[in-house]
Amino acid sequence: MSLTKKCYLYWFCGLHDYEFFCEVDEDSIQDKFNLSQLNEQVPHCRQALDTILDLEPDEELEDNPNQRTLIKQSAKMLYGFAQTTYILTNHVTTQMLEKYQQGEFSYCPMCTVRTSQCFPIAFLTPQVRSW
């Protein structure tokens, strides 16, 4: 999947503290096996998935800003889970290693370790920070 400027995932992967996420293809995001049991862990899972896939939201959600905020938070959480599952598959692990070795994930922004390459990670909660 190629991210465009209009895409939710492009916006999401560019957020502060989320720029090291990798692109997860839509097939992996929609895979029923990967999504199993996430309904129990991710509030508003269906609506969050629709947000990630840039599908039209329910009309009820458009009128409720609090609900939209909760769904955006759930979409972040769901994408983190999707990425975690995605990078652990055999074919992607090889691709990720090649991208890491080529420095495609950038370098650590901390001034003392700027020469260290980064690897995409998923935060399960917004409170967790890598530094």
N, C-alpha and C positions, 0 to 999 in steps of 0.2 A: 504494500500500500504506500503510495506516495502522498505525503501530507501537503495539503494546500493551505493557504492563508485563511480560507473560509471554514476549514474543518475544526471541529471541537478538539480533536487530538493534537492538531498543530498548536492551538491555543494552550491546551493543557501541558504539553511537553515543554512549552516555553515559559511556564510559570516559575517564579523564584523557588528554589528547592526541588523543582520537578524537572529541571532541564536535563538531567541524566537518565530520564526514562527512555526506553527504546521504543521504536515503532512496533506495534503489535498488529498483525494483519487482521482484517475483519473476520475471516473464517475462524481464527483462534478465539477471538472475542465472543463470537456467536456459538462456539462449540458447546453443545449441551453437556458433555462430560466435564469440560473446564468450568462450566457454570453451576454444576451440581452442588447443592448444599449452600451456595452463596446467598440464596434467599433468606437463610437463617442468619447469616453474618452481615449482610449488607441491607440496610433499610432502603425501601423503595427500589429494590433491585431492578425490576422491569423498567421503571422510568429512568433509572440511571443508565441502563443498557441503551435505551432509546436515545438518551442524551449523547452518549459516547458515539453512537452510530449516526448521529445527526438526523434522527427521525423526528417527525413532528410531535411535539408534546401534546398531552391531553389539554383540552380547552380549559378545564378546571384549574390546571396548574398555572396557566398564563395569568390568571386573576389573583393568585395567591403568592406574594413574594416570599413569605416564610417557607412555603412548600418548595418553591424553586431553589432556595438556598439549601435546604435539606437534600434535595435531589442532586444538586451540584456537588455537595460533600460526598454523597453516596457514589456518584460517578467517579470521583477521585479514588475512593476506596476500591471500587470495583475494578478500575483500570490498574491499580496496584496489584490486585490479586491476579488479573489477567496477564500482566507482564511477568509476574513471578512464575506462573504456570508455563507461559510461553518460553521463557529463557531456559527452562529446565528440560525441554524436549531435545532429543538427540540431534536432529537436524539443525536446530537453532543454536545449540551449544557450540557447534562447530562454526557457524556463521558469527556468533558473538565473539568467539576467540579470535577469529580473523579480523574483525572490526576493532577489537581491543588492541591487537598487535599493530594495526595500522594507525592507531590513535584517533579513530573516528569518534570516540566518545569524549574527546577533549582531554584536558589535563586538569589536575586539581587546582582550584582557585585559591587555595591557601598559599600565602607567600613563601612559607618555608618548604613546601613540597610541590611547587609548580611544575616540576619536571616529571611528576608521577602521573601516569595515565589513569583515567577514571573508567569505572565499569558501571553500567546502569543498574540502579537498585530501585526497589519499591519500598516506600514507607507505608506501613499499615495504619499509622495514625499521624495526623498532622503535627503532633507534638514531638515526634521522634526526629532528631536531627543527626546528621552524620558528623557534625562538628559544632 
